[in-house]
């Protein structure tokens, strides 16, 4: 579950950066 949450957070951050 931790891995899924980490990937989700990273995806959200990347989406905001772009």
mmCIF entry with sequence, helices, sheets and N, C-alpha, C, O atoms, coordinates in Angstrom:
data_MODEL
# 
_entry.id   MODEL 
# 
_entity.id                         1 
_entity.type                       polymer 
_entity.pdbx_number_of_molecules   1 
# 
_entity_poly.entity_id                      1 
_entity_poly.type                           'polypeptide(L)' 
_entity_poly.nstd_linkage                   no 
_entity_poly.nstd_monomer                   no 
_entity_poly.pdbx_seq_one_letter_code       
;(UNK)(UNK)(UNK)(UNK)(UNK)(UNK)(UNK)(UNK)(UNK)(UNK)(UNK)(UNK)(UNK)(UNK)(UNK)(UNK)
(UNK)(UNK)
;
_entity_poly.pdbx_seq_one_letter_code_can   XXXXXXXXXXXXXXXXXX 
_entity_poly.pdbx_strand_id                 A 
# 
loop_
_entity_poly_seq.entity_id 
_entity_poly_seq.num 
_entity_poly_seq.mon_id 
_entity_poly_seq.hetero 
1 1  UNK n 
1 2  UNK n 
1 3  UNK n 
1 4  UNK n 
1 5  UNK n 
1 6  UNK n 
1 7  UNK n 
1 8  UNK n 
1 9  UNK n 
1 10 UNK n 
1 11 UNK n 
1 12 UNK n 
1 13 UNK n 
1 14 UNK n 
1 15 UNK n 
1 16 UNK n 
1 17 UNK n 
1 18 UNK n 
# 
_struct_asym.id          A 
_struct_asym.entity_id   1 
# 
_struct_conf.conf_type_id            HELX_P 
_struct_conf.id                      HELX_P1 
_struct_conf.pdbx_PDB_helix_id       AA1 
_struct_conf.beg_label_comp_id       UNK 
_struct_conf.beg_label_asym_id       A 
_struct_conf.beg_label_seq_id        2 
_struct_conf.pdbx_beg_PDB_ins_code   ? 
_struct_conf.end_label_comp_id       UNK 
_struct_conf.end_label_asym_id       A 
_struct_conf.end_label_seq_id        17 
_struct_conf.pdbx_end_PDB_ins_code   ? 
_struct_conf.beg_auth_comp_id        UNK 
_struct_conf.beg_auth_asym_id        A 
_struct_conf.beg_auth_seq_id         2 
_struct_conf.end_auth_comp_id        UNK 
_struct_conf.end_auth_asym_id        A 
_struct_conf.end_auth_seq_id         17 
_struct_conf.pdbx_PDB_helix_class    1 
_struct_conf.details                 ? 
_struct_conf.pdbx_PDB_helix_length   16 
# 
_struct_conf_type.id          HELX_P 
_struct_conf_type.criteria    ? 
_struct_conf_type.reference   ? 
# 
loop_
_atom_site.group_PDB 
_atom_site.id 
_atom_site.type_symbol 
_atom_site.label_atom_id 
_atom_site.label_alt_id 
_atom_site.label_comp_id 
_atom_site.label_asym_id 
_atom_site.label_entity_id 
_atom_site.label_seq_id 
_atom_site.pdbx_PDB_ins_code 
_atom_site.Cartn_x 
_atom_site.Cartn_y 
_atom_site.Cartn_z 
_atom_site.occupancy 
_atom_site.B_iso_or_equiv 
_atom_site.pdbx_formal_charge 
_atom_site.auth_seq_id 
_atom_site.auth_comp_id 
_atom_site.auth_asym_id 
_atom_site.auth_atom_id 
_atom_site.pdbx_PDB_model_num 
ATOM 1  N N  . UNK A 1 1  ? 0.848 -1.205 0.000   1.00 0.00 ? 1  UNK A N  1 
ATOM 2  C CA . UNK A 1 1  ? 0.000 0.000  0.000   1.00 0.00 ? 1  UNK A CA 1 
ATOM 3  C C  . UNK A 1 1  ? 0.883 1.256  0.000   1.00 0.00 ? 1  UNK A C  1 
ATOM 4  O O  . UNK A 1 1  ? 0.580 2.242  -0.671  1.00 0.00 ? 1  UNK A O  1 
ATOM 5  N N  . UNK A 1 2  ? 1.972 1.199  0.759   1.00 0.00 ? 2  UNK A N  1 
ATOM 6  C CA . UNK A 1 2  ? 2.869 2.361  0.813   1.00 0.00 ? 2  UNK A CA 1 
ATOM 7  C C  . UNK A 1 2  ? 3.395 2.698  -0.582  1.00 0.00 ? 2  UNK A C  1 
ATOM 8  O O  . UNK A 1 2  ? 3.481 3.867  -0.956  1.00 0.00 ? 2  UNK A O  1 
ATOM 9  N N  . UNK A 1 3  ? 3.744 1.668  -1.343  1.00 0.00 ? 3  UNK A N  1 
ATOM 10 C CA . UNK A 1 3  ? 4.289 1.902  -2.679  1.00 0.00 ? 3  UNK A CA 1 
ATOM 11 C C  . UNK A 1 3  ? 3.269 2.578  -3.577  1.00 0.00 ? 3  UNK A C  1 
ATOM 12 O O  . UNK A 1 3  ? 3.602 3.476  -4.351  1.00 0.00 ? 3  UNK A O  1 
ATOM 13 N N  . UNK A 1 4  ? 2.022 2.138  -3.466  1.00 0.00 ? 4  UNK A N  1 
ATOM 14 C CA . UNK A 1 4  ? 0.958 2.728  -4.294  1.00 0.00 ? 4  UNK A CA 1 
ATOM 15 C C  . UNK A 1 4  ? 0.775 4.205  -3.940  1.00 0.00 ? 4  UNK A C  1 
ATOM 16 O O  . UNK A 1 4  ? 0.645 5.054  -4.822  1.00 0.00 ? 4  UNK A O  1 
ATOM 17 N N  . UNK A 1 5  ? 0.766 4.495  -2.650  1.00 0.00 ? 5  UNK A N  1 
ATOM 18 C CA . UNK A 1 5  ? 0.586 5.891  -2.218  1.00 0.00 ? 5  UNK A CA 1 
ATOM 19 C C  . UNK A 1 5  ? 1.753 6.743  -2.694  1.00 0.00 ? 5  UNK A C  1 
ATOM 20 O O  . UNK A 1 5  ? 1.563 7.882  -3.121  1.00 0.00 ? 5  UNK A O  1 
ATOM 21 N N  . UNK A 1 6  ? 2.969 6.189  -2.618  1.00 0.00 ? 6  UNK A N  1 
ATOM 22 C CA . UNK A 1 6  ? 4.148 6.936  -3.049  1.00 0.00 ? 6  UNK A CA 1 
ATOM 23 C C  . UNK A 1 6  ? 4.070 7.251  -4.544  1.00 0.00 ? 6  UNK A C  1 
ATOM 24 O O  . UNK A 1 6  ? 4.336 8.379  -4.960  1.00 0.00 ? 6  UNK A O  1 
ATOM 25 N N  . UNK A 1 7  ? 3.710 6.265  -5.338  1.00 0.00 ? 7  UNK A N  1 
ATOM 26 C CA . UNK A 1 7  ? 3.589 6.464  -6.786  1.00 0.00 ? 7  UNK A CA 1 
ATOM 27 C C  . UNK A 1 7  ? 2.512 7.499  -7.089  1.00 0.00 ? 7  UNK A C  1 
ATOM 28 O O  . UNK A 1 7  ? 2.675 8.335  -7.978  1.00 0.00 ? 7  UNK A O  1 
ATOM 29 N N  . UNK A 1 8  ? 1.406 7.436  -6.343  1.00 0.00 ? 8  UNK A N  1 
ATOM 30 C CA . UNK A 1 8  ? 0.302 8.371  -6.566  1.00 0.00 ? 8  UNK A CA 1 
ATOM 31 C C  . UNK A 1 8  ? 0.748 9.800  -6.261  1.00 0.00 ? 8  UNK A C  1 
ATOM 32 O O  . UNK A 1 8  ? 0.427 10.729 -7.003  1.00 0.00 ? 8  UNK A O  1 
ATOM 33 N N  . UNK A 1 9  ? 1.486 9.969  -5.171  1.00 0.00 ? 9  UNK A N  1 
ATOM 34 C CA . UNK A 1 9  ? 1.973 11.298 -4.794  1.00 0.00 ? 9  UNK A CA 1 
ATOM 35 C C  . UNK A 1 9  ? 2.948 11.817 -5.845  1.00 0.00 ? 9  UNK A C  1 
ATOM 36 O O  . UNK A 1 9  ? 2.870 12.978 -6.247  1.00 0.00 ? 9  UNK A O  1 
ATOM 37 N N  . UNK A 1 10 ? 3.858 10.969 -6.287  1.00 0.00 ? 10 UNK A N  1 
ATOM 38 C CA . UNK A 1 10 ? 4.841 11.381 -7.301  1.00 0.00 ? 10 UNK A CA 1 
ATOM 39 C C  . UNK A 1 10 ? 4.132 11.783 -8.586  1.00 0.00 ? 10 UNK A C  1 
ATOM 40 O O  . UNK A 1 10 ? 4.498 12.779 -9.212  1.00 0.00 ? 10 UNK A O  1 
ATOM 41 N N  . UNK A 1 11 ? 3.118 11.017 -8.986  1.00 0.00 ? 11 UNK A N  1 
ATOM 42 C CA . UNK A 1 11 ? 2.373 11.329 -10.209 1.00 0.00 ? 11 UNK A CA 1 
ATOM 43 C C  . UNK A 1 11 ? 1.676 12.678 -10.059 1.00 0.00 ? 11 UNK A C  1 
ATOM 44 O O  . UNK A 1 11 ? 1.651 13.472 -11.000 1.00 0.00 ? 11 UNK A O  1 
ATOM 45 N N  . UNK A 1 12 ? 1.113 12.939 -8.886  1.00 0.00 ? 12 UNK A N  1 
ATOM 46 C CA . UNK A 1 12 ? 0.413 14.212 -8.657  1.00 0.00 ? 12 UNK A CA 1 
ATOM 47 C C  . UNK A 1 12 ? 1.403 15.374 -8.712  1.00 0.00 ? 12 UNK A C  1 
ATOM 48 O O  . UNK A 1 12 ? 1.105 16.424 -9.282  1.00 0.00 ? 12 UNK A O  1 
ATOM 49 N N  . UNK A 1 13 ? 2.574 15.185 -8.122  1.00 0.00 ? 13 UNK A N  1 
ATOM 50 C CA . UNK A 1 13 ? 3.595 16.253 -8.131  1.00 0.00 ? 13 UNK A CA 1 
ATOM 51 C C  . UNK A 1 13 ? 4.062 16.525 -9.560  1.00 0.00 ? 13 UNK A C  1 
ATOM 52 O O  . UNK A 1 13 ? 4.171 17.679 -9.974  1.00 0.00 ? 13 UNK A O  1 
ATOM 53 N N  . UNK A 1 14 ? 4.335 15.462 -10.305 1.00 0.00 ? 14 UNK A N  1 
ATOM 54 C CA . UNK A 1 14 ? 4.780 15.639 -11.691 1.00 0.00 ? 14 UNK A CA 1 
ATOM 55 C C  . UNK A 1 14 ? 3.709 16.350 -12.506 1.00 0.00 ? 14 UNK A C  1 
ATOM 56 O O  . UNK A 1 14 ? 4.023 17.186 -13.354 1.00 0.00 ? 14 UNK A O  1 
ATOM 57 N N  . UNK A 1 15 ? 2.444 16.023 -12.253 1.00 0.00 ? 15 UNK A N  1 
ATOM 58 C CA . UNK A 1 15 ? 1.344 16.646 -12.997 1.00 0.00 ? 15 UNK A CA 1 
ATOM 59 C C  . UNK A 1 15 ? 1.302 18.145 -12.695 1.00 0.00 ? 15 UNK A C  1 
ATOM 60 O O  . UNK A 1 15 ? 1.020 18.952 -13.581 1.00 0.00 ? 15 UNK A O  1 
ATOM 61 N N  . UNK A 1 16 ? 1.581 18.514 -11.445 1.00 0.00 ? 16 UNK A N  1 
ATOM 62 C CA . UNK A 1 16 ? 1.556 19.937 -11.080 1.00 0.00 ? 16 UNK A CA 1 
ATOM 63 C C  . UNK A 1 16 ? 2.758 20.670 -11.671 1.00 0.00 ? 16 UNK A C  1 
ATOM 64 O O  . UNK A 1 16 ? 2.648 21.830 -12.067 1.00 0.00 ? 16 UNK A O  1 
ATOM 65 N N  . UNK A 1 17 ? 3.901 19.996 -11.729 1.00 0.00 ? 17 UNK A N  1 
ATOM 66 C CA . UNK A 1 17 ? 5.111 20.643 -12.247 1.00 0.00 ? 17 UNK A CA 1 
ATOM 67 C C  . UNK A 1 17 ? 4.957 20.965 -13.725 1.00 0.00 ? 17 UNK A C  1 
ATOM 68 O O  . UNK A 1 17 ? 5.443 21.994 -14.194 1.00 0.00 ? 17 UNK A O  1 
ATOM 69 N N  . UNK A 1 18 ? 4.285 20.091 -14.455 1.00 0.00 ? 18 UNK A N  1 
ATOM 70 C CA . UNK A 1 18 ? 4.161 20.303 -15.900 1.00 0.00 ? 18 UNK A CA 1 
ATOM 71 C C  . UNK A 1 18 ? 3.024 21.249 -16.233 1.00 0.00 ? 18 UNK A C  1 
ATOM 72 O O  . UNK A 1 18 ? 2.782 21.535 -17.406 1.00 0.00 ? 18 UNK A O  1 
# 
